[in-house]
Amino acid sequence: MALKATIFKASLNIADMDRHYYQDHHLTIARHPSETDERMMARVLAFALNASEHLEFTKGLSTDDEPELWQKSLSDEIELWIELGLPEESRLRKACNRAKKVLLYTYGGRAVSLWWEKHRHKLERFSNLSIVNLRPEDTGALAELAERTMNFQVTIQDGEVTISNENALVNITPEPLPA
């Protein structure tokens, strides 16, 4: 019998001073049985950093031809493609050919630098690709905030992110690659 996704609800009150974006979002997140809290919360962070009324979660881990999140135009063109983790170069090449802008949020500590050294020379040629690393201490602290129902205040200013609920506050510093 196949395991089913676990459903999480997240309310985000986003104050993004860098983009002058202030909005509440109510998200329903399906966590694949093989997905960790760290990865799921990295998806929530990626949503908060790029929030718009048209940004949406996709089928994610269960499909090969969709990213974690995307934003499409009214004519169904992919404006923004957001990936997580350490994907193969071929997947990012495909994304760069399909979308106007591609964002990759890497996480995983030392594995990120090894991955970057392996793929750097091939990925630097894509002008529409941006890579942002999330430090392991940041994603670990985010994972501790995971609950079935979550309410977060998200403040983004000068590239720094603060995510808080009634019990905890996590400061995150996304680091653009190459570093």
Salt bridges, closest charged atoms under 4 A:
ASP16 OD2 - ARG19 NE 2.77
GLU35 OE2 - ARG39 NH1 3.36
GLU35 OE2 - ARG43 NE 2.91
ASP37 OD1 - ARG31 NH1 2.21
GLU53 OE2 - HIS54 NE2 3.41
GLU68 OE2 - ARG39 NH2 2.63
GLU68 OE1 - ARG43 NE 4.00
ASP76 OD1 - LYS72 NZ 3.38
GLU83 OE2 - ARG91 NH2 2.97
GLU89 OE2 - ARG93 NE 3.11
GLU89 OE2 - ARG125 NH2 3.70
GLU117 OE2 - ARG120 NH1 3.68
GLU124 OE2 - ARG120 NE 2.97
GLU137 OE2 - ARG135 NE 3.32
ASP138 OD1 - ARG135 NH2 3.17
